[in-house]
Amino acid sequence: MKKEVLYHKIGQREYMNNALETIEEHFSHIASLIGEKSRAIMLWNLLDGKAYTATELATGANISATAASNHLSKLVKANLLAVEKQGRHKYYRFANDSVALVIENIANLIPILDLSKLNKELPLFGMKYARTCYDHLAGRAGVEITKALLSKKIIVATTNTYNITPTGKNWFNELGVDINSVLSMKRKLAFPFLD
């Protein structure tokens, strides 16, 4: 009986070690896919929530269409991207919200630049003025709205995130926004971004 228990424990330990090695291999593989420069730039460019062709993503990453196609194939195979065919074009987008959240969180690790040295008198237009970054507003418009929400105490800044105040909950309810259902989602509601 003792032999059987010992073999069982050894078997469990081997199973756990194998499972841990498998998890580590998968994690390492995904990190290497995301970490390669051209793929990282393509993933960054998908944060606006739109789907793009391989040619468009290649242009954004400054690589050939063939190289982009190879990179995109790896990302699709790893279930980081999904591809949809429309006519003769294939459009690539994030496979799910979790992938976008990972890319957004990596972007939050970028050191904040001293933007005070930039000439603020230059007119902002296009993406610098307003854009969406996957599912939130970015650019100057996003910054100004955030400032207004902070000044009116609709939201408060905490470490790496913004929280809605009781005043903010009332304000959103008055606008007809079901803030409780928004807060129950798995994603962070709002957090500081590069802008």
Contacts in CASP RR format, 6 or more apart in sequence:
PFRMAT RR
TARGET T0000
AUTHOR 0000-0000-0000
METHOD contacts of the structure
MODEL  1
MKKEVLYHKIGQREYMNNALETIEEHFSHIASLIGEKSRAIMLWNLLDGK
AYTATELATGANISATAASNHLSKLVKANLLAVEKQGRHKYYRFANDSVA
LVIENIANLIPILDLSKLNKELPLFGMKYARTCYDHLAGRAGVEITKALL
SKKIIVATTNTYNITPTGKNWFNELGVDINSVLSMKRKLAFPFLD
29 78 0 8 1.000
30 78 0 8 1.000
30 80 0 8 1.000
33 39 0 8 1.000
33 74 0 8 1.000
33 75 0 8 1.000
33 78 0 8 1.000
33 80 0 8 1.000
34 40 0 8 1.000
34 43 0 8 1.000
34 80 0 8 1.000
34 102 0 8 1.000
34 103 0 8 1.000
34 106 0 8 1.000
36 71 0 8 1.000
38 61 0 8 1.000
38 63 0 8 1.000
38 67 0 8 1.000
38 68 0 8 1.000
38 71 0 8 1.000
39 61 0 8 1.000
39 71 0 8 1.000
39 74 0 8 1.000
39 75 0 8 1.000
41 60 0 8 1.000
41 61 0 8 1.000
41 62 0 8 1.000
42 57 0 8 1.000
42 60 0 8 1.000
42 61 0 8 1.000
42 68 0 8 1.000
42 71 0 8 1.000
42 72 0 8 1.000
42 75 0 8 1.000
42 92 0 8 1.000
43 75 0 8 1.000
43 80 0 8 1.000
43 99 0 8 1.000
43 103 0 8 1.000
44 103 0 8 1.000
44 107 0 8 1.000
45 52 0 8 1.000
45 57 0 8 1.000
45 60 0 8 1.000
45 61 0 8 1.000
46 52 0 8 1.000
46 57 0 8 1.000
46 81 0 8 1.000
46 92 0 8 1.000
46 93 0 8 1.000
46 94 0 8 1.000
46 100 0 8 1.000
46 103 0 8 1.000
46 134 0 8 1.000
47 100 0 8 1.000
47 103 0 8 1.000
47 104 0 8 1.000
47 107 0 8 1.000
47 133 0 8 1.000
47 134 0 8 1.000
48 131 0 8 1.000
48 132 0 8 1.000
48 133 0 8 1.000
48 134 0 8 1.000
49 93 0 8 1.000
49 94 0 8 1.000
49 100 0 8 1.000
49 132 0 8 1.000
49 134 0 8 1.000
49 135 0 8 1.000
50 93 0 8 1.000
51 84 0 8 1.000
51 91 0 8 1.000
51 92 0 8 1.000
51 93 0 8 1.000
52 91 0 8 1.000
52 92 0 8 1.000
52 93 0 8 1.000
53 89 0 8 1.000
53 90 0 8 1.000
53 91 0 8 1.000
53 92 0 8 1.000
54 65 0 8 1.000
54 68 0 8 1.000
54 69 0 8 1.000
54 72 0 8 1.000
54 90 0 8 1.000
54 92 0 8 1.000
55 65 0 8 1.000
55 68 0 8 1.000
57 68 0 8 1.000
57 72 0 8 1.000
57 92 0 8 1.000
58 64 0 8 1.000
58 65 0 8 1.000
58 67 0 8 1.000
58 68 0 8 1.000
58 69 0 8 1.000
61 68 0 8 1.000
61 71 0 8 1.000
63 71 0 8 1.000
72 81 0 8 1.000
72 83 0 8 1.000
72 92 0 8 1.000
75 81 0 8 1.000
75 92 0 8 1.000
76 82 0 8 1.000
76 83 0 8 1.000
76 92 0 8 1.000
79 95 0 8 1.000
80 94 0 8 1.000
80 95 0 8 1.000
80 99 0 8 1.000
81 92 0 8 1.000
81 93 0 8 1.000
81 94 0 8 1.000
81 95 0 8 1.000
81 99 0 8 1.000
82 92 0 8 1.000
82 93 0 8 1.000
82 94 0 8 1.000
82 95 0 8 1.000
83 90 0 8 1.000
83 91 0 8 1.000
83 92 0 8 1.000
84 90 0 8 1.000
84 91 0 8 1.000
84 93 0 8 1.000
85 91 0 8 1.000
94 100 0 8 1.000
94 103 0 8 1.000
94 134 0 8 1.000
97 135 0 8 1.000
97 187 0 8 1.000
100 134 0 8 1.000
100 135 0 8 1.000
101 187 0 8 1.000
101 188 0 8 1.000
103 134 0 8 1.000
104 133 0 8 1.000
104 134 0 8 1.000
104 193 0 8 1.000
107 193 0 8 1.000
107 194 0 8 1.000
108 160 0 8 1.000
108 191 0 8 1.000
108 192 0 8 1.000
108 193 0 8 1.000
110 194 0 8 1.000
112 194 0 8 1.000
124 139 0 8 1.000
124 140 0 8 1.000
127 139 0 8 1.000
128 139 0 8 1.000
128 140 0 8 1.000
129 139 0 8 1.000
129 140 0 8 1.000
129 141 0 8 1.000
130 137 0 8 1.000
130 138 0 8 1.000
130 139 0 8 1.000
130 140 0 8 1.000
130 141 0 8 1.000
130 142 0 8 1.000
131 137 0 8 1.000
131 138 0 8 1.000
131 139 0 8 1.000
132 138 0 8 1.000
133 193 0 8 1.000
136 190 0 8 1.000
136 193 0 8 1.000
137 145 0 8 1.000
138 193 0 8 1.000
138 195 0 8 1.000
139 195 0 8 1.000
140 195 0 8 1.000
142 195 0 8 1.000
143 195 0 8 1.000
146 155 0 8 1.000
146 162 0 8 1.000
146 190 0 8 1.000
149 155 0 8 1.000
149 162 0 8 1.000
150 156 0 8 1.000
150 157 0 8 1.000
150 162 0 8 1.000
152 167 0 8 1.000
152 171 0 8 1.000
153 165 0 8 1.000
153 167 0 8 1.000
153 168 0 8 1.000
154 164 0 8 1.000
154 165 0 8 1.000
154 167 0 8 1.000
154 168 0 8 1.000
154 171 0 8 1.000
154 172 0 8 1.000
155 162 0 8 1.000
155 163 0 8 1.000
155 164 0 8 1.000
155 165 0 8 1.000
155 168 0 8 1.000
155 190 0 8 1.000
156 162 0 8 1.000
156 163 0 8 1.000
156 165 0 8 1.000
157 192 0 8 1.000
160 191 0 8 1.000
160 192 0 8 1.000
161 188 0 8 1.000
161 189 0 8 1.000
161 190 0 8 1.000
161 191 0 8 1.000
161 192 0 8 1.000
162 189 0 8 1.000
162 190 0 8 1.000
162 191 0 8 1.000
162 192 0 8 1.000
163 189 0 8 1.000
164 172 0 8 1.000
164 179 0 8 1.000
164 183 0 8 1.000
164 189 0 8 1.000
168 179 0 8 1.000
169 179 0 8 1.000
172 179 0 8 1.000
173 179 0 8 1.000
182 189 0 8 1.000
183 189 0 8 1.000
END
